[in-house]
Amino acid sequence: MRFILLFIISLSFIACQSNQNMDITGSWTTTSTQDNTGMNITDKVDFNTDGSYVLTLYSNGDSLVSEMKGSYQIDKNKQTLSITTSGANFKHKIINFDKDYLKIKTSQGVEMSMKRIQ
């Protein structure tokens, strides 16, 4: 009986820890992209607490190229990040995550790394 109770408490603790570890709210930038445009494109993704996100692309670090808005949802059990924008849905597999680093495999099969900037 003690073993079962200890096991349940351990699972609860691990589940609570994994829920905390999946909080991506804040600002992120992609660290693993190839820019073939010659415009020195960088990005900033803001994941907001209300489930919305804003993706902003910059040229040469400060010139606004484009901005895209949508919503996101994390399924902690399936380790997926779902993005919805302009009526399109994308489901990405979360490969690795900690408070400052996110690595996903996009729905197109491309691995992408991001780091937290705020």
C-alpha positions as CSV (number, residue, x, y, z in Angstrom):
1,M,0.0,0.0,0.0
2,R,2.8,2.4,0.9
3,F,4.5,1.7,-2.4
4,I,1.4,2.5,-4.4
5,L,0.9,5.8,-2.5
6,L,4.6,6.7,-3.0
7,F,4.3,5.9,-6.7
8,I,1.2,8.1,-7.1
9,I,2.8,11.0,-5.2
10,S,5.9,10.7,-7.4
11,L,3.8,10.7,-10.6
12,S,1.9,13.8,-9.4
13,F,5.2,15.6,-8.7
14,I,6.6,14.7,-12.1
15,A,3.3,15.8,-13.8
16,C,3.4,19.1,-12.0
17,Q,7.0,19.6,-13.0
18,S,6.3,18.8,-16.6
19,N,3.4,21.3,-16.6
20,Q,5.7,24.0,-15.4
21,N,8.3,23.1,-17.9
22,M,5.9,23.6,-20.9
23,D,5.3,27.3,-20.3
24,I,6.5,29.0,-23.4
25,T,5.0,32.4,-22.7
26,G,7.4,35.2,-23.5
27,S,9.5,36.2,-26.4
28,W,11.6,33.8,-28.5
29,T,13.9,33.9,-31.5
30,T,14.9,31.2,-34.0
31,T,18.5,30.1,-33.8
32,S,18.7,27.6,-36.5
33,T,17.5,29.1,-39.8
34,Q,19.2,29.7,-43.1
35,D,18.6,33.1,-44.7
36,N,18.8,32.7,-48.5
37,T,17.3,36.1,-49.1
38,G,20.4,38.2,-48.5
39,M,18.2,40.5,-46.3
40,N,19.7,39.2,-42.9
41,I,16.2,38.1,-41.7
42,T,15.7,37.6,-38.0
43,D,12.5,36.8,-36.1
44,K,10.8,37.4,-32.8
45,V,7.9,35.3,-31.6
46,D,5.8,36.5,-28.7
47,F,3.7,33.7,-27.1
48,N,1.1,35.4,-24.9
49,T,-0.7,34.0,-21.8
50,D,-4.1,34.3,-23.6
51,G,-3.0,31.7,-26.2
52,S,-2.2,34.2,-28.9
53,Y,1.1,34.7,-30.6
54,V,2.7,37.3,-32.8
55,L,5.5,36.4,-35.3
56,T,7.6,39.5,-36.4
57,L,10.2,39.3,-39.1
58,Y,13.0,41.9,-39.3
59,S,15.6,42.7,-41.9
60,N,19.0,43.7,-40.6
61,G,17.8,43.5,-37.1
62,D,15.5,46.6,-37.1
63,S,13.5,47.0,-40.4
64,L,10.0,45.3,-40.1
65,V,9.4,42.8,-43.0
66,S,6.2,41.3,-41.8
67,E,4.0,40.4,-38.9
68,M,1.8,37.4,-38.5
69,K,-0.8,36.9,-35.7
70,G,-2.6,33.7,-34.6
71,S,-3.1,31.4,-31.7
72,Y,-1.2,28.5,-30.2
73,Q,-1.9,25.6,-27.9
74,I,0.4,23.1,-26.2
75,D,-0.6,19.5,-25.6
76,K,1.7,18.5,-22.8
77,N,0.7,14.8,-23.0
78,K,1.4,14.5,-26.8
79,Q,4.4,16.9,-26.6
80,T,3.0,19.1,-29.5
81,L,2.7,22.8,-30.2
82,S,-0.3,23.6,-32.4
83,I,-0.3,26.9,-34.3
84,T,-3.3,28.5,-36.1
85,T,-2.9,31.4,-38.4
86,S,-5.0,32.7,-41.2
87,G,-7.2,29.6,-41.1
88,A,-4.3,27.2,-41.4
89,N,-3.3,24.8,-38.6
90,F,0.1,23.4,-38.0
91,K,1.1,20.8,-35.4
92,H,4.8,20.6,-34.4
93,K,6.4,17.9,-32.3
94,I,8.3,19.3,-29.2
95,I,11.7,17.5,-29.2
96,N,13.3,19.4,-26.3
97,F,12.2,22.1,-24.0
98,D,13.6,24.0,-21.0
99,K,12.9,27.5,-19.7
100,D,15.3,29.1,-22.2
101,Y,15.4,26.6,-25.1
102,L,12.8,25.1,-27.4
103,K,13.5,22.5,-30.2
104,I,10.6,21.4,-32.4
105,K,10.1,19.3,-35.5
106,T,7.7,21.2,-37.7
107,S,4.8,19.6,-39.5
108,Q,6.9,19.8,-42.6
109,G,9.6,17.6,-40.9
110,V,12.2,20.4,-40.3
111,E,13.9,20.7,-37.0
112,M,13.9,24.2,-35.6
113,S,15.6,25.6,-32.4
114,M,14.6,28.7,-30.5
115,K,15.9,30.5,-27.5
116,R,14.0,32.7,-25.1
117,I,14.9,36.4,-25.3
118,Q,12.5,37.7,-22.6
